[in-house]
Amino acid sequence: MTYLENLNNAASTIKAQDGWNGIDAESVARMRLQNRFHTGLDIAKYTAKIMREDMAAYDADPANYTQSLGCWHGFIGQQKMIAIKKHFGETKGRYLYLSGWMVAALRSEFGPLPDQSMHEKTSVPALIEELYTFLKQADARELGGLFRDLDAARDAGDQVAEKQILNKIDNFQTHVVPIIADIDAGFGNAEATYLLAKKMIEAGACALQIENQVSDEKQCGHQDGKVTVPHEDFLAKIRACRYAFLELGVDDGVIVARTDSLGAGLTKQIAFSAKEGDLGDQYNAFLDCEEVAANEINNGDVVITRDGKLMRPKRLRSNLFQFKKGTGEDRCVLDCITSLQHGADLLWIETEKPHVEQIAGMVDRIREVIPNAKLVYNNSPSFNWTLNFRQQVFDAWEKDGKDVSAYNRDKLMSVDYDDTELALEADKRIQSFQRDGSKRAGIFHHLITLPTYHTAALSTDNLAKRYFGEEAMLGYVKNVQREEIRQGVACVKHQNMAGSDIGDDHKEYFAGEAALKAGGKDNTMNQFAAAS
């Protein structure tokens, strides 16, 4: 409903009641508009529709790729979306990413933990709810400012301005956007995955990202020691997520199937196989085995048959089985195809470097079976982007016969190379990586998993260096507050950002002229009026 329709609707409701003295229809209309989403399921249904529309737009033109940044706190997510609206005027194609790594490192009651699913599983839906609480508050804050502008236009008798502001209110774009939420490896069996998936969806998640590692051996995708599970185990968890979406009425919820097979050389179990060539048999075909005779089988050995031969898979003392070297890409392709054939919507291939052609090579093979296969890709801070792309340029130039004798390939990270032709070319490739990857390698969504972890550390380091050094208070004023004011960062008025003006509005609604409001002439935030 429009602002005036909301107003009339509230007025009719109030008029039909006896004894509702002092309840103002316009105040009700404003509160309703400031609280558009009543539950997390409302958000999940709304944002799932957005993602599906964006996926269709990408299928029509890969220039329509989407992006997100990982956020570890509601305030961080809120400031990100406020900044996006300020700089670009709309939120289209920009999401939030919820990283299990950052939940483990920053939000666990155990303290900082590695990315091994040791943190409380309930902390994940709690963060989803927190993120949306802050995004909804951003809506309420911005709309509150428009309501103040509306009152001022009316007081001034400016009907043109009043109409313009009403149009802004009626066409207001919410800060609420899709969240792609990391459910790790499901935190247990398929039932545990289903139960957690429900909590995450109820908190507002329209997209769940799940990986094919063993849940009790889970590792960060950029560390060693990753252990994958047979396809049927993983597919059961994908189905568990789909059932959770369907049970809760989010029929177009999105499942992102992540494969860590490219860097995982181990499996915890041999897959069940009923007949030659089935999915279990295909998985077992990647095992590193040696042929044995019946009399060579030792106590406790596990053996399988392959092409009529008796084979002994190589088993480590950890009781894990080893894959044949060089099979990672083939396993990735099979993981992706089977996931899309059993309920997943998007793929995530965890790679060891950001290389468009490497990713494209796998996607080309997947698309031979599933033509519209699409990826979510981790533009990971675990990659040394500068070194990777400088080496890519070095290798390309060397292959083309260009003289690279002025460069030491192993030391290309050095600041000494920053202004060279090679470094400038590498930066161009980094800048176009997302566009190139979406066009060539089927990447629908680009995300950075941990950016706000690093920006928080970097900005705090710089502030500490200056404030506790010779600059003292100037270190804060010059490099933080002055920049907030000059760049129009809304958070410079931190009382307003924390909801003080919203609270004042409510006090006036509830108590009328008796309201004791915080935003009077003695509020020091008035010093920042010129910064608005």
Salt bridges, closest charged atoms under 4 A:
GLU26 OE2 - ARG30 NH2 3.75
GLU26 OE2 - ARG154 NH1 2.73
GLU53 OE2 - LYS49 NZ 2.63
ASP54 OD1 - LYS92 NZ 3.64
ASP59 OD1 - LYS374 NZ 3.11
ASP115 OD2 - LYS218 NZ 3.59
GLU130 OE2 - HIS73 ND1 3.72
GLU130 OE1 - ARG107 NH2 2.82
ASP139 OD1 - HIS175 ND1 2.70
GLU142 OE1 - LYS85 NZ 3.36
GLU142 OE1 - HIS175 NE2 3.35
ASP151 OD1 - ARG30 NH2 2.76
GLU162 OE2 - ARG154 NE 3.29
GLU211 OE2 - LYS218 NZ 2.73
GLU211 OE1 - ARG258 NH1 3.43
ASP216 OD2 - LYS268 NZ 3.12
GLU217 OE2 - LYS268 NZ 3.87
GLU247 OE2 - LYS198 NZ 2.97
ASP260 OD2 - ARG258 NE 2.92
ASP288 OD2 - LYS314 NZ 3.54
GLU290 OE2 - ARG312 NH2 3.16
ASP301 OD2 - ARG312 NH1 2.71
GLU329 OE2 - ARG365 NH1 3.40
ASP330 OD1 - ARG365 NH2 2.89
ASP335 OD1 - HIS231 NE2 2.68
ASP345 OD1 - ARG52 NH2 3.04
ASP345 OD2 - ARG242 NH2 2.67
GLU350 OE2 - HIS222 NE2 2.99
GLU350 OE1 - ARG258 NH1 3.65
GLU352 OE2 - LYS353 NZ 2.60
GLU357 OE2 - ARG440 NE 3.31
ASP364 OD2 - ARG440 NH2 3.04
ASP395 OD2 - ARG409 NH2 2.76
ASP418 OD1 - ARG390 NH2 2.80
GLU421 OE2 - LYS402 NZ 3.06
GLU425 OE2 - ARG429 NE 3.13
ASP504 OD1 - LYS507 NZ 3.98
ASP505 OD2 - ARG148 NH1 3.04
GLU508 OE1 - LYS517 NZ 3.42
ASP522 OD1 - LYS521 NZ 3.39
